[in-house]
Amino acid sequence: MIKINLPVLLAQRGLKVADIDRDLDISRSTLYRLYNNDVIKIDIDAIDKLCKYLDCAPGDIILYVDDDESQHNKKEQPY
């Protein structure tokens, strides 16, 4: 599954969503959806602005994480 890593990045930098809301031209609803990993579509412009603001790459914000079920199935398969 795709996971948005924004809470971790903000915590590492001592920032809050309110800081981004104040400093960037990204809608509050987009920010909170990203922060809460409640995203259906990715706003590339928002990711670009966040990358510049946080001095990171898109892959630092958007992560691919194996589903729990996939992990569970891998453990059950005999070798």
Summary of the structure (lengths in Angstrom):
residues: 79
radius of gyration: 15.1
end to end distance: 25.1
largest distance: 53.3
contacts: 174
relative contact order: 0.21
helix: 59%
strand: 8%
